[in-house]
Amino acid sequence: MNLTEKAAYLKGLKDGLNLNTETAEGKLIAALIDLVNEMAESITDVEDMGYAITEELDAIEDELDAIEDVLDEDFEDDYDEDDADDSDEDYEFDDEVIYEVKCPTCGEVINLDEEMLEAGGIECPNCGEELEFDASETEEDE
């Protein structure tokens, strides 16, 4: 028995008992049964909507899989293995070196690039301490 059938059963019990809906108890029981009936209908509607959405999502997933298969086939057809060795030439790689410096005052880790290092110093963004750098040491290490 689903929720709407159970709610209908309760309503049938109420009608079969010939409850006096003029008394406080009768009014309460009638209102509760009406509430249960409305809740059962709402829950059934939400469940139906959930099933419909699931079916739509499954259909969309199937369509996306089909599109992905077509794209994969096109990519494999367009891919030339002779071009595979030259693929790095098509891209510019950023060879920028980043240095990490720990502020001796507050312990904040600060990332510096070559330009900031060559400036000779910066102010710690956390505590304001002036930090000085000697770029000649990094050139010797390289």
GROMACS elastic network, one bead per residue, 0.5 to 0.9 nm:
[ bonds ]
;  ai    aj funct       b0    kb
    1     4     6  0.81921   500
    1     5     6  0.59195   500
    1     6     6  0.64026   500
    2     5     6  0.53880   500
    2     6     6  0.62868   500
    2     7     6  0.87647   500
    2    40     6  0.87340   500
    2    44     6  0.88945   500
    3     6     6  0.50773   500
    3     7     6  0.61533   500
    3     8     6  0.85827   500
    3    36     6  0.89277   500
    3    37     6  0.83392   500
    3    39     6  0.87898   500
    3    40     6  0.52669   500
    3    41     6  0.78417   500
    3    43     6  0.81815   500
    3    44     6  0.75702   500
    4     7     6  0.50289   500
    4     8     6  0.61268   500
    4     9     6  0.85463   500
    4    36     6  0.88130   500
    4    37     6  0.66450   500
    4    38     6  0.88082   500
    4    39     6  0.87737   500
    4    40     6  0.52020   500
    4    41     6  0.61900   500
    4    44     6  0.75932   500
    5     8     6  0.50200   500
    5     9     6  0.61230   500
    5    10     6  0.87245   500
    5    40     6  0.87422   500
    6    10     6  0.63292   500
    6    11     6  0.86884   500
    6    37     6  0.85515   500
    6    40     6  0.85316   500
    7    10     6  0.51444   500
    7    11     6  0.63101   500
    7    12     6  0.86543   500
    7    33     6  0.71457   500
    7    34     6  0.84065   500
    7    36     6  0.61162   500
    7    37     6  0.50122   500
    7    38     6  0.86712   500
    7    39     6  0.89917   500
    7    40     6  0.68398   500
    8    11     6  0.50056   500
    8    12     6  0.61361   500
    8    13     6  0.86459   500
    8    33     6  0.88753   500
    8    37     6  0.70561   500
    9    13     6  0.62413   500
    9    14     6  0.86938   500
   10    13     6  0.50261   500
   10    14     6  0.62622   500
   10    15     6  0.86716   500
   10    33     6  0.66620   500
   10    36     6  0.88107   500
   10    37     6  0.87269   500
   11    14     6  0.50761   500
   11    15     6  0.62241   500
   11    16     6  0.85246   500
   11    30     6  0.82293   500
   11    33     6  0.62573   500
   11    34     6  0.78623   500
   11    37     6  0.81913   500
   12    15     6  0.50706   500
   12    16     6  0.59453   500
   12    17     6  0.85265   500
   13    17     6  0.61093   500
   13    18     6  0.87240   500
   14    17     6  0.52773   500
   14    18     6  0.65640   500
   14    19     6  0.63316   500
   14    29     6  0.80794   500
   14    30     6  0.74310   500
   14    33     6  0.81841   500
   15    18     6  0.52793   500
   15    19     6  0.68944   500
   16    19     6  0.80390   500
   17    20     6  0.89341   500
   18    21     6  0.87422   500
   19    22     6  0.87388   500
   19    23     6  0.88576   500
   19    25     6  0.89890   500
   19    26     6  0.58640   500
   19    27     6  0.88784   500
   19    29     6  0.86651   500
   19    30     6  0.84381   500
   20    23     6  0.60975   500
   20    25     6  0.84277   500
   20    26     6  0.54266   500
   20    27     6  0.78962   500
   21    24     6  0.74904   500
   21    25     6  0.76633   500
   21    28     6  0.82705   500
   21    29     6  0.83284   500
   21    30     6  0.70215   500
   22    25     6  0.84509   500
   22    26     6  0.64570   500
   22    27     6  0.64373   500
   23    26     6  0.51451   500
   23    27     6  0.61368   500
   23    28     6  0.85862   500
   24    27     6  0.51853   500
   24    28     6  0.61832   500
   24    29     6  0.87149   500
   25    28     6  0.50889   500
   25    29     6  0.61902   500
   25    30     6  0.85763   500
   26    29     6  0.52146   500
   26    30     6  0.60812   500
   26    31     6  0.85072   500
   27    30     6  0.51882   500
   27    31     6  0.60683   500
   27    32     6  0.85592   500
   28    31     6  0.51653   500
   28    32     6  0.61061   500
   28    33     6  0.86274   500
   29    32     6  0.51018   500
   29    33     6  0.61829   500
   29    34     6  0.86191   500
   30    33     6  0.52086   500
   30    34     6  0.62115   500
   30    35     6  0.86227   500
   31    34     6  0.50835   500
   31    35     6  0.61251   500
   31    36     6  0.86489   500
   32    36     6  0.61619   500
   32    37     6  0.85841   500
   33    36     6  0.50582   500
   33    37     6  0.61637   500
   33    38     6  0.86998   500
   34    37     6  0.50656   500
   34    38     6  0.62758   500
   34    39     6  0.86327   500
   35    38     6  0.51709   500
   35    39     6  0.60995   500
   35    40     6  0.85315   500
   36    39     6  0.50912   500
   36    40     6  0.60534   500
   36    41     6  0.86377   500
   37    40     6  0.51708   500
   37    41     6  0.63206   500
   37    42     6  0.87316   500
   38    41     6  0.51658   500
   38    42     6  0.62075   500
   38    43     6  0.86321   500
   39    42     6  0.50738   500
   39    43     6  0.60657   500
   39    44     6  0.84838   500
   40    43     6  0.51802   500
   40    44     6  0.61016   500
   40    45     6  0.86173   500
   41    44     6  0.51080   500
   41    45     6  0.62116   500
   41    46     6  0.87355   500
   42    45     6  0.50648   500
   42    46     6  0.62607   500
   42    47     6  0.86440   500
   43    46     6  0.50831   500
   43    47     6  0.61434   500
   43    48     6  0.85852   500
   44    47     6  0.50767   500
   44    48     6  0.61377   500
   44    49     6  0.85674   500
   45    48     6  0.51178   500
   45    49     6  0.61566   500
   45    50     6  0.86075   500
   46    49     6  0.50373   500
   46    50     6  0.61294   500
   46    51     6  0.87025   500
   47    50     6  0.50031   500
   47    51     6  0.62933   500
   47    52     6  0.86841   500
   48    51     6  0.51719   500
   48    52     6  0.62697   500
   48    53     6  0.86829   500
   49    52     6  0.50613   500
   49    53     6  0.61409   500
   49    54     6  0.85625   500
   50    53     6  0.51368   500
   50    54     6  0.61285   500
   50    55     6  0.86643   500
   51    54     6  0.50823   500
   51    55     6  0.62695   500
   51    56     6  0.87064   500
   52    55     6  0.51639   500
   52    56     6  0.62722   500
   52    57     6  0.86792   500
   53    56     6  0.50435   500
   53    57     6  0.61054   500
   53    58     6  0.85567   500
   54    57     6  0.51156   500
   54    58     6  0.61576   500
   54    59     6  0.86589   500
   55    58     6  0.51257   500
   55    59     6  0.62944   500
   55    60     6  0.87135   500
   56    59     6  0.50910   500
   56    60     6  0.62067   500
   56    61     6  0.85843   500
   57    61     6  0.60363   500
   57    62     6  0.85678   500
   58    61     6  0.50344   500
   58    62     6  0.62309   500
   58    63     6  0.86979   500
   59    62     6  0.51210   500
   59    63     6  0.62987   500
   59    64     6  0.86969   500
   60    63     6  0.50625   500
   60    64     6  0.61408   500
   60    65     6  0.85764   500
   61    64     6  0.50847   500
   61    65     6  0.61378   500
   61    66     6  0.86437   500
   62    65     6  0.51161   500
   62    66     6  0.63098   500
   62    67     6  0.87532   500
   63    66     6  0.50946   500
   63    67     6  0.62708   500
   63    68     6  0.86130   500
   64    68     6  0.60356   500
   64    69     6  0.85593   500
   65    68     6  0.50119   500
   65    69     6  0.61876   500
   65    70     6  0.87263   500
   66    69     6  0.51320   500
   66    70     6  0.63926   500
   66    71     6  0.87403   500
   67    70     6  0.51464   500
   67    71     6  0.61954   500
   67    72     6  0.85661   500
   68    71     6  0.50671   500
   68    72     6  0.60195   500
   68    73     6  0.85679   500
   69    72     6  0.51010   500
   69    73     6  0.62276   500
   69    74     6  0.86769   500
   70    73     6  0.51716   500
   70    74     6  0.62549   500
   70    75     6  0.86584   500
   71    74     6  0.50265   500
   71    75     6  0.60786   500
   71    76     6  0.85689   500
   72    75     6  0.50803   500
   72    76     6  0.61528   500
   72    77     6  0.85983   500
   73    76     6  0.51787   500
   73    77     6  0.62103   500
   73    78     6  0.86863   500
   74    77     6  0.51210   500
   74    78     6  0.61932   500
   74    79     6  0.86164   500
   75    78     6  0.51166   500
   75    79     6  0.60150   500
   76    79     6  0.52265   500
   76    80     6  0.83475   500
   77    80     6  0.79616   500
   79    82     6  0.88960   500
   79    83     6  0.79015   500
   79    84     6  0.83518   500
   80    83     6  0.55617   500
   80    84     6  0.69504   500
   81    84     6  0.50503   500
   81    85     6  0.76787   500
   82    85     6  0.64739   500
   82    86     6  0.77668   500
   83    86     6  0.52886   500
   83    87     6  0.62342   500
   84    87     6  0.52986   500
   84    88     6  0.84491   500
   85    88     6  0.74192   500
   85    89     6  0.88636   500
   86    89     6  0.55973   500
   86    90     6  0.74809   500
   87    90     6  0.56406   500
   87    91     6  0.75166   500
   88    91     6  0.56495   500
   88    92     6  0.80106   500
   88    93     6  0.88130   500
   89    92     6  0.74811   500
   93    96     6  0.89884   500
   94    97     6  0.88626   500
   96   113     6  0.72287   500
   96   114     6  0.76790   500
   97   112     6  0.85114   500
   97   113     6  0.61557   500
   97   114     6  0.67930   500
   98   111     6  0.62998   500
   98   112     6  0.55325   500
   98   114     6  0.72167   500
   99   110     6  0.81393   500
   99   111     6  0.55587   500
   99   113     6  0.61837   500
   99   114     6  0.80539   500
   99   117     6  0.84028   500
  100   109     6  0.64012   500
  100   110     6  0.56024   500
  100   112     6  0.62196   500
  100   113     6  0.89516   500
  101   108     6  0.82077   500
  101   109     6  0.55964   500
  101   110     6  0.51332   500
  101   111     6  0.63678   500
  101   112     6  0.73647   500
  102   105     6  0.87458   500
  102   106     6  0.83636   500
  102   107     6  0.55772   500
  102   108     6  0.55685   500
  102   110     6  0.61304   500
  102   111     6  0.88631   500
  103   106     6  0.57887   500
  103   108     6  0.53059   500
  103   109     6  0.64101   500
  103   110     6  0.74188   500
  103   124     6  0.69248   500
  103   126     6  0.89261   500
  103   127     6  0.87507   500
  103   129     6  0.78931   500
  103   131     6  0.74842   500
  104   107     6  0.56464   500
  104   108     6  0.81009   500
  104   129     6  0.88068   500
  104   131     6  0.88424   500
  105   108     6  0.82241   500
  105   127     6  0.75971   500
  105   129     6  0.71261   500
  106   124     6  0.88390   500
  106   126     6  0.74291   500
  106   127     6  0.64753   500
  106   129     6  0.86357   500
  108   124     6  0.79628   500
  108   125     6  0.85519   500
  108   126     6  0.67994   500
  108   127     6  0.85143   500
  110   124     6  0.77472   500
  110   125     6  0.83524   500
  112   115     6  0.79432   500
  112   116     6  0.57895   500
  112   117     6  0.63786   500
  113   116     6  0.54528   500
  113   117     6  0.62761   500
  113   118     6  0.87488   500
  114   117     6  0.50668   500
  114   118     6  0.61079   500
  114   119     6  0.86867   500
  114   135     6  0.88168   500
  115   118     6  0.51976   500
  115   119     6  0.63851   500
  116   119     6  0.51886   500
  116   120     6  0.72452   500
  116   121     6  0.72666   500
  116   122     6  0.75467   500
  117   120     6  0.56862   500
  117   121     6  0.67766   500
  117   122     6  0.85623   500
  117   132     6  0.88599   500
  117   133     6  0.64170   500
  117   134     6  0.77460   500
  117   135     6  0.62410   500
  118   121     6  0.79556   500
  118   133     6  0.78862   500
  118   134     6  0.79220   500
  118   135     6  0.59143   500
  119   122     6  0.78531   500
  119   132     6  0.89982   500
  119   133     6  0.81243   500
  119   135     6  0.87321   500
  120   131     6  0.84601   500
  120   132     6  0.56502   500
  120   134     6  0.62532   500
  120   135     6  0.71216   500
  121   130     6  0.70893   500
  121   131     6  0.52545   500
  121   133     6  0.53097   500
  121   134     6  0.84290   500
  122   125     6  0.86637   500
  122   129     6  0.84505   500
  122   130     6  0.59480   500
  122   131     6  0.53556   500
  122   132     6  0.66491   500
  122   133     6  0.84386   500
  123   126     6  0.86772   500
  123   127     6  0.82653   500
  123   128     6  0.53714   500
  123   129     6  0.55773   500
  123   131     6  0.58677   500
  123   132     6  0.86798   500
  124   127     6  0.57126   500
  124   129     6  0.52065   500
  124   130     6  0.62951   500
  124   131     6  0.67706   500
  125   128     6  0.57886   500
  125   129     6  0.81687   500
  126   129     6  0.82246   500
  128   131     6  0.89865   500
  134   137     6  0.62033   500
  134   138     6  0.78948   500
  135   138     6  0.55415   500
  135   139     6  0.67671   500
  136   139     6  0.52722   500
  136   140     6  0.65021   500
  136   141     6  0.89193   500
  137   140     6  0.52784   500
  137   141     6  0.64030   500
  137   142     6  0.89640   500
  138   141     6  0.50994   500
  138   142     6  0.64329   500
  139   142     6  0.53551   500
